[in-house]
Amino acid sequence: MIKLDRTDTPAAREHVTVYLAFELSKAKWKLGVLLPGSQKLSRYTIGGGDLVALAARLADMRRKAAAGGQSVRVLSCYEAGLDGHWLHRWLTQHGVINHEIDPSSIEVNRRARRAKTDRIDLEKLMRTFLAYLRGEPRVCSIVHVPTVEDEDRKRRTREREHLIKDRTAHINRIKGLLHGQGIRDVQPLARSFIEGLSKLRTGDGHLIPVRLREEIAREHERLRLVARQIAELEAKSRAELRAAQPGSPEARIMQLIDLKGIGPVGGQELVNEVFYRDFDNRRQVGSYFGLTGTPYDSGERSREQGISKAGNRRARELAIELAWLWTVHQPDSALTRWFRERVRDLKGRIRRIAIVALARRLMVSLWRYLTAGVIPTGAVLHPTL
C-alpha cells in the first residue's frame, strides 16, 4: 500500500517549497533548483565543498521563494557516494530536508548507447526526486543516514578488516621472496624469524643475499607494525565490551556472543554494520543483507536469478560465514536441522545455495533475538560462569 501522507510532501499550504538536486563531484558541484510555481530547472555551479557559496545560494533561493510572504522550506537530494553523509548533516543543520538517494536504484535508459552528461543526470535526479515526493516509493531507494556515533563505531571493525588484509599481504610477500630462493614453510610472525634469517640457506646452498635480507627485514618491520595495531584494536574492543552498559551497542554485542558460534569479532561487526538500526519486518532484514531472491518471470520464461546482492557487502559476507559456523556449533538447532534435511550429503553448488538461504533465516532469527529476546529454536547459549 502506497501512503501519501509524507511529512515532506509539497501539499502543505502553509509553506512554499523549493526543490534542490545536487550533482556532486570532487572539483565541482552542480545544483538544480526548482522554485515555487516554476516549471524550469535553474542550474548553478559551485566549487566542490564550497559551503560559503552553497549557503549564499540557499539564502538566495529562500529570498526568491518568500516573495509571496509565506514561509519557505527546502527539500534537497543527492546521490550517496564518495562525499559520505557530512553534507546531509550540514544541510539538516541549515534547515534543509535532505534525502540521500541510492544511485543504483534509479532507473536508466536501457539503450546500448545512451547520452550521459551532468546536465542530463541532474534533470533525471530531479524528476526521480519529485516522483518520490509525490508518493511513488519504488521510484528510488532512500539511504538510511546513520548518526555520527553509529558511523564512527563502524571504524573499529572496518579498520581491523583492512589491517588483516595488510598483514596477509606482508606475510605473502615475505614468503614469496623466500620461495624464490628455494626456501619454503617459513613463519614470518615467529619471534625468532629475523634472527634466523641470516642462517637460512637458499635451495642451492648459499646464504640469503644481503640486499634481499635487508628488503625482507624492512617488510617484516611493516608486518610487526600491522600486527601490533591489530592487537591494540582488539584490546580496546575487549575493554569496551567489559564495560558495556545496559541498552548500549556493546550490550547487544555481548548478547550475540552469548550464542555459541558467534564470537566477539562477528558480534561486533553484526551490531556495528547492521543491528545499530531498526527494522520493521524480516523482509527489510533480508533486503539489507542483500540476501533476497531476484525472480525472473516473464512470458514463458521463469527462473531464479540468485540473491540480489544489493545490501551491505560486509554484512552479507559475514552472514554467510556465520551460517557455516552455526551448522558446526549449533548442530541441534532448528536452523541446522532445516539445512541438513535439504542438502543431506550433497556437495558443491546446491550446498552453497542452501547456506545462503540459511544465512537469511539466521539473520532474521538474530534480529528477533536482539529485539524481542527470542532465542533461536534449539540454539545453545554459553554457560554462565
N, C-alpha and C positions, 0 to 999 in steps of 0.2 A: 504494500500500500504506500502510495506517494503522499507525503504530508506537505502542505503548502504553507503552514503556519511557522515559517522560519523567523527568527528574530532579526535576520539581516536581509529580508526581502525588501524590495523597493515599494511596498504597499503602504508604509506608514505615512499618513497625511501630514503629520506634524514636522516632517523632515523633507528636505530635498537631498537627493543622493548624487554624489559624484562617483563615477566608476573609474578605477585606475588599474592598468595592467603594466607589469614590468617585463622587459626582455633583458635579462642580465647577462653580462659578460665581464671579463676582467678589465678591459680597457674602457668600455662604455656601457651605460645603462640607457635603454630606450623606454620611454614612458608613453603609454597610450591613455588618453584622458577622454572621458565621455561626460560632458556637462549636462545638467538637467534641461530637458526639452530639446537637446541637440541630437541629431542623427549622424553627425560627422565625428569621426575619431580624430582628435587632435594628437599630434605626435611631437615629442620633445626628446632631446638627447642631453644627458649629463655625463660627467666623468664617473667611472666605476668607483663606488664607495664614497662619492662626494655628497655627504649628508647636508652640508650647508646649502648646496644647490637644490637638493631634494626638499629640504624644509622650506626654502623660498618658493618652490613650485607648489607645494601643498598649500602654503598661505595664499598664493595667487589663485589657486583653484577654489579655495573656500571663499575668497573675496568675490569672485565672479558668480559663484553659485548662490551667495547670500544676497544678491541684488533685490530679490523679492521680499526680504525681511524674515524668511523662515530660517530655522537652524539647519546647519549643513552637517551631513555625515559622509564619510569617505569609505567606500568599500574597495579593497585592492586585492590583487592576486599576483603571484609569480610562480614559476616552476621550481620545485625543490631541486637543489643541486649543490654545486660547489660552494655557494655562499652560505650554506647551512641555515640556521634558524635565527641568527642575530638580527637580520633585517626585519623579520617578523616581530621580534620583541621591540625593536626600535619604533616600528610603525604603530604597534599597540600602545606604547608609551606616549605617542603623539596623537592619540585619539582616532587612529585608523583601524577599521575592522578588516584585518588581513586574512587571506586564505593561501596556504601553500598547496599547490596542485601537483599531484604525481604526474610527471611528464609522460610516462609510459601509458597512462590511462586515457590520453587524449587521442581521439580518432584522427587519422590522417588519410589523405588521398592515396589510394592503392595503385595508382598508375606506376608503370615501371620508371618513367621519367616524370617527376613532379617538381614544380618550381618550389624553391625553399629560400626565402630571404628573411631578414629580421622584420621587415615590413609585413610580409605575409604571416609570419609566426605571431606577430603582435596582434593582428586582426583576428587570427584563429583563436588565440588565447582569450581575447575579449569576448568573442562570440560564445566560446565554451563557458566562460565565467558567467555571462548573462543567462545562459541556458540553465546553469546550475542554480542560480538565484531565483529563476522562475519556478523551480521545483522539479527539475529533472536530475535526480541524484546520480543516475547512472551515466550521465554525460562525461563525468570525470570523477576521480577519487581525490579527496582532500586528505592531506597528510596530517597525522596527529603530531602536534608540536610538543615535545617534552619540556618540562620545566628545566631551568638551569641546573638544579640539583640532580635531576634524573639523567640529564645528558652528561653531566660531569661524572656521575657514578659509572657510566659505561667505560670511561677511560681506563679504569684499572684492568678490566678483563681484556679490552682491546689492545692495550699496551703489552700485556702478557702474551697475547697471541702473536704480536709482531716480534717480540723478543724470542719466543720459542722458534719462530722461523729463522731468525738471525742465528740463533745457537746452532740449529741444524745445518745452516749454510756454512758456518765456520768449521764445524766438525767435518762436513763432507769435503770441504776444500783441503783441510789438513790430510785427511785420508787419501784424497785424490793425488796430492803432491807426493805422498809416500808410496802410494800404489804404483806411481810412475817410475819409482826406483826399485820396484820389486819387494817392497815392504808391506805386509798385509796384517790385518787384525790388530791394529793399534787402537788404543783408548785415549783420545786426546784429553778427556776430562780426568784422567787418573792423576793423583798427586805427583807421582814421580815421572810424569811424561817428559817434561823438559830436561830433567837430569839424565834420563835415559836416552835422550835424542842423540847425544854425542857418541853413544856407544853402539847405536844401531848401524847395521851394515846393509848395503844395497844387495840386490839379488846377485850381482856379480862379485860380491865380497869386499867392496870398498866402503869406506866411511862416507856418510852423507856429505856432499859438497858444502863448503862454508856458506856461500850465498843462499843456498836452498835452506840450510839450517836456520839462518837469520830470518828468512821470509816466514818459515814455519813458526819461529818464536814470536814474531810480530802478530801473526794470525792467531796464535794461541793466547797472546795477551788480550786481543779483542774478544776472544771466546771467554776468557775468565771474567772480563768486564760484563759481558752479557749474562753469564751465569750468576754473577754477584747481584746484578739488578733484578733478575728473576727471583732470587732468594729474598731480596729486600721487599719486593712486591708481595710475595706470598706471606712473609712475616707480618706485613701491615694488614693484609686481608684477614689473617688469623686473629690478630689483635682486635680488629673491628667486630669480628663475629663473636669473640668472647665478651665484648662489651655491648652486645645487642640489646636494644630497648624494646619493650612490647609495642607491637604495631609498626616497627621500623622495617625497612627493606632487609636489614640484617636478620631480623627475627623471621622473616619469610624464608630467607636462605637457610637458616637453622631448621625451619620446619621441613624444608625439602630434604636436607641432609639426614633427617630422622628416618627417611625411607632408605632401605637397602638398595644399592645400585646407583645412588646419586651421591657424589662426593662434593667437597667444597667448591671445586672449580666449576663443575656442572651446575650446582645450585646457584652460584654467583652469576654465571652467565645467563641462566634462565630468568632470574629476577631482574638483572640489570638490562637485559635486552628485550624481555617480553612482559613479565608479570609485574612491572612497575606501573603499568596502565590497566585500565578496567576494560572488560569485555562484556557485552550484553548476552551473548549466547555462544554455543560451541562452534557455530559456523564462522563467527568472527575470529575465534581462536585458530581454527584450521586455516582460514584465509591469511591471517597474519604470518603464519609459518610458511605459507605457500605450498601447503600440502593438500589443497583441494583439487579435485579432478577437473579435467577440461574435455568434456564430451564433444564429439563432432557427429551431429545427427542432421543430415540434410538429404532430402530425397530418399534414394535407396541406400545411401552410404551412412553407416552408423558405426562408430568406433570410439574408443577412449584414447585420447592423445597423451595421457600421463598427467602428472601433477603440474599445477600452474607455475610453480617457482616464482611467484610474484611477490612473495613476502620477504621477511628478513632472512638474508642468506646465512648469517652466522647462526641464527636461531634454528633454521631448518637443518643445517649440518649437525648441530648439537642434538636436536630432537632424534635424528636417525641414529646417532651414536648412542644416545641413552636408551633407545629402543633395543639395540643389540645387547647392551649391558643389562637391561631389565629381564630379558629372557634367561640370562645366566644367574642373576642374583635374586630374582623373584620367580622361581620355576613353578610355584604352586598358585600364582595369581591368576585371576580370570583372564587377564590380557595375554599372559604367556600361553595358557591353555588354548585360547582362541587362535593364537598364531600357530601353535603346533598342530592343531586339528586341521588347518588348511594347508600347511606345507608338508607335514609329515617328514618323509625322507627326501623331498625334492631339493635340488640344489640350483644354483645359477639364477637366471632371470626371475623365475617365479618366486623364489625366496626373497630376492631384493624388492620385488613389487609388494610382497606381503609385509616386509619390515617397514615400508613407508606407510602402509595402512595402519600398522601397529603404532608407529610414531605419532600419527594423527590422533588415534584413540588415547594414547598415553598422555599427550599434551592436554587433551580435554579433561582427562582424569586428574592430572596435576592441577589444572585450573580450578576444578571443583574442590580439590583437596585444600588449596590455599584460600579460596573464598568462602567455602561452606564447611570446611573441616571434614569432608567425606573421604575417608581413606579408600584408595582403590581396592576393589573386591579381592580378597585373598592376599593382599600385599603384607609384607612383614616389616615392622619397624625395628630399628636398632634397640637393643635392650638398654633401659635407663640404668645408669650407674649410681 
